[in-house]
């Protein structure tokens, strides 16, 4: 569980790194599952925005009771998982992730999500760790973004240069197995990986069920921003009830299906 100071830090800074480590055997299983995915779907070498569409087995790692306990301290006890993705930066050739706010992409109203970022490798400035601007979430609004039409980035929406000062950025350095939790409005990005070490990260996107996953908005955003269409995304109720009364949840798969 997060202590009072860590909870306060999350709300003040927009992110926190808890005193928690995923066991090595779990990391090895996730790495192996990701490698198998890339064997089948090599187009996801750098970024897979929808892991559960291709392998529901990743859902098991998102349902970790300790992770859900921490998330519940930040967004409440009624929790839905609406997305899991993978940002992989291969050695020597990992792509940059432009500065952005997650909420620019997401069809959630009201906009509220806590992202858990799990390091599968040591994540350092040398291999392109996550970078954030502390406190940039506090205005609770989306800032101006521009479309990036390049093939050396993982995402195509980038914060307008006038919206932030990169000199204010801090590195979120993680050891393999550590996690960070960050707010939907936090400004963040990462540099390319030109080092000899890979930097793989799995994200788990949790929303409070007081919010609604809006599939019509997902289609509109996909067309307008030329991004992944989240309208058919599988959304899972992991704890509590649907407080909004307007979400459509997918049933949890049985173990045999999750292993397939």
C-alpha positions in Angstrom: 0.0 0.0 0.0 1.0 3.6 -0.5 1.7 5.6 2.6 0.3 9.0 3.3 3.3 10.8 1.9 3.3 8.8 -1.3 -0.4 9.5 -1.9 0.3 13.2 -1.3 3.2 13.1 -3.7 1.0 11.6 -6.4 -1.6 14.3 -6.1 1.1 17.1 -5.9 3.5 15.9 -8.6 1.2 13.8 -10.8 3.2 10.6 -10.3 4.8 8.4 -7.7 7.2 5.4 -7.6 6.0 3.1 -4.8 8.0 0.7 -2.6 7.0 -2.3 -4.7 8.7 -4.8 -7.0 7.1 -7.3 -9.3 8.8 -10.7 -8.8 11.4 -11.8 -11.3 9.5 -14.9 -12.3 6.5 -12.7 -13.3 8.8 -10.4 -15.3 10.2 -13.4 -17.1 6.7 -14.6 -18.0 5.7 -11.1 -19.3 8.9 -10.9 -21.4 8.3 -14.3 -22.9 4.7 -13.5 -23.7 5.8 -10.2 -25.3 8.4 -12.1 -27.4 5.8 -14.5 -28.5 3.5 -11.7 -29.5 6.3 -10.1 -31.6 6.9 -13.4 -33.4 3.3 -13.4 -34.5 2.9 -9.6 -34.9 6.3 -8.0 -35.7 4.7 -4.7 -36.5 4.5 -4.1 -32.8 8.3 -4.0 -32.4 8.2 -0.5 -30.9 4.7 0.0 -29.6 1.6 -2.2 -29.2 -1.4 0.0 -28.2 -3.8 -2.9 -27.5 -2.1 -6.0 -25.9 -5.4 -7.6 -24.8 -6.7 -7.6 -28.3 -3.9 -10.0 -29.2 -3.3 -11.9 -25.9 -5.8 -11.9 -23.0 -3.1 -13.6 -20.9 -1.7 -10.1 -20.2 -4.8 -9.4 -18.2 -3.6 -11.6 -15.4 -0.7 -9.3 -14.7 -3.0 -6.3 -14.4 -5.2 -8.0 -11.8 -2.4 -8.1 -9.2 -4.1 -7.4 -5.8 -1.2 -5.3 -4.6 -1.3 -3.1 -7.7 -5.0 -2.7 -7.4 -4.7 -1.8 -3.8 -2.4 1.1 -4.7 -4.6 2.2 -7.6 -7.7 2.2 -5.3 -5.9 4.6 -2.9 -5.6 7.1 -5.8 -8.9 6.7 -7.8 -11.3 4.9 -5.5 -12.3 1.3 -4.9 -14.5 0.8 -8.1 -11.9 0.2 -10.8 -12.0 -0.8 -14.5 -9.1 -1.7 -16.7 -9.7 -0.3 -20.1 -6.4 -0.8 -21.8 -3.0 -2.4 -21.6 -0.1 -1.5 -23.9 3.6 -2.1 -24.5 6.3 0.4 -25.2 9.4 -1.4 -26.3 12.7 0.3 -27.1 15.1 -2.2 -28.7 18.8 -1.6 -28.1 20.4 1.0 -30.3 17.2 1.8 -32.2 14.4 2.5 -29.7 12.0 5.3 -30.8 11.2 8.5 -29.1 7.8 9.1 -27.4 6.8 12.7 -28.0 5.8 14.9 -25.1 2.1 14.5 -24.5 -0.8 14.1 -22.1 -2.4 10.7 -22.2 -5.9 12.3 -22.0 -5.4 13.7 -25.5 -5.9 10.2 -26.9 -8.5 8.7 -24.6 -12.3 8.5 -25.0 -13.1 8.7 -21.3 -15.6 11.1 -19.7 -15.1 12.6 -17.2 -11.4 12.2 -18.1 -9.8 10.2 -15.2 -7.2 7.4 -15.4 -4.3 6.2 -13.3 -1.6 4.6 -15.5 0.7 1.9 -14.0 4.0 1.8 -15.9 5.8 -1.5 -15.2 9.6 -1.7 -16.1 10.5 -5.0 -17.7 14.2 -3.8 -17.9 16.1 -1.2 -15.9 14.8 2.1 -17.2 17.4 4.9 -17.2 18.3 8.1 -19.0 20.7 6.1 -21.2 18.1 3.8 -22.7 15.2 6.3 -22.8 13.3 6.2 -19.5 10.1 8.0 -18.9 10.4 11.8 -18.3 7.8 13.9 -16.6 7.1 17.5 -15.6 6.1 17.6 -12.0 2.8 19.2 -11.1 1.8 19.7 -14.8 -1.4 17.9 -14.1 -2.8 20.3 -11.6 -4.7 22.5 -14.0 -6.9 19.5 -15.0 -7.1 20.4 -18.6 -5.7 19.3 -21.9 -3.1 21.5 -23.6 -2.5 22.1 -27.3 -1.1 19.2 -29.2 0.1 18.9 -32.8 0.2 15.9 -35.2 3.6 14.4 -35.8 3.9 12.8 -39.2 7.2 10.9 -38.7 8.2 7.2 -38.4 10.8 7.7 -35.6 8.2 8.2 -32.9 5.8 5.9 -31.1 2.8 8.3 -30.9 1.6 10.9 -33.4 0.4 13.7 -31.0 3.0 16.0 -29.5 2.6 18.9 -27.1 2.9 22.3 -28.7 6.4 23.7 -27.7 4.8 26.7 -26.1 2.9 24.6 -23.6 5.9 23.4 -21.5 9.6 23.9 -20.7 11.6 20.7 -21.2 14.2 22.1 -18.8 11.7 21.3 -16.1 11.6 17.6 -16.9 12.8 14.9 -14.4 13.7 11.3 -15.2 11.7 8.5 -13.7 14.5 5.9 -13.2 13.2 2.4 -12.5 14.8 -0.9 -11.8 13.3 -3.9 -13.6 10.1 -4.9 -11.7 9.5 -1.4 -10.3 6.4 0.5 -11.3 5.4 4.2 -11.5 1.8 5.5 -11.3 0.9 8.7 -13.1 -2.1 10.9 -13.7 -4.0 11.3 -17.0 -3.1 15.0 -17.3 0.6 14.7 -16.5 3.0 15.9 -19.2 5.5 13.2 -20.1 7.5 11.7 -22.9 10.8 9.8 -23.4 14.0 10.0 -25.5 15.1 7.4 -28.1 17.2 4.5 -27.0 20.7 4.5 -28.6 22.2 2.4 -25.8 23.1 -1.3 -26.0 20.4 -2.2 -23.5 16.7 -2.6 -24.3 14.0 -0.7 -22.4 10.6 -2.4 -22.3 7.6 -1.1 -20.4 4.1 -2.4 -20.0 1.3 0.0 -19.2 -2.0 -0.7 -17.4 -4.7 1.9 -17.7 -7.2 2.0 -14.8 -10.2 4.3 -14.6 -12.7 4.9 -11.8 -16.1 3.6 -12.8 -17.6 7.0 -12.1 -16.2 7.7 -15.6 -17.6 6.3 -18.9 -15.6 4.7 -21.7 -17.2 6.5 -24.6 -17.0 4.4 -27.7 -18.6 7.0 -30.0 -16.0 9.5 -28.8 -13.3 6.8 -29.5 -14.4 6.6 -33.1 -14.4 10.4 -33.5 -10.9 10.7 -32.0 -9.6 8.0 -34.2 -10.8 9.8 -37.3 -9.9 13.3 -36.2 -6.4 12.5 -34.8 -5.5 9.5 -37.0 -4.8 7.4 -33.9 -5.7 3.9 -32.8 -9.5 3.4 -32.8 -10.4 2.4 -29.2 -14.1 1.9 -29.9 -14.0 -1.9 -29.7 -11.7 -2.0 -26.7 -12.3 -4.7 -24.1 -13.0 -3.0 -20.8 -12.9 -5.1 -17.6 -14.4 -4.4 -14.2 -11.7 -5.5 -11.8 -13.1 -4.2 -8.5 -16.4 -2.9 -7.2 -19.3 -1.8 -9.3 -20.1 0.4 -12.3 -20.8 3.7 -10.5 -21.7 5.4 -13.8 -24.3 2.8 -14.8 -23.3 3.4 -18.4 -20.2 1.3 -19.1 -20.2 -2.0 -21.0 -17.8 -4.5 -19.5 -16.4 -7.7 -21.1 -16.6 -10.9 -19.1 -13.3 -12.2 -17.6 -11.9 -15.1 -19.7 -11.5 -18.5 -18.1 -8.0 -19.7 -17.4 -7.8 -21.8 -20.5 -8.8 -18.9 -22.7 -6.3 -16.5 -21.1 -3.5 -19.0 -21.7 -4.3 -19.3 -25.4 
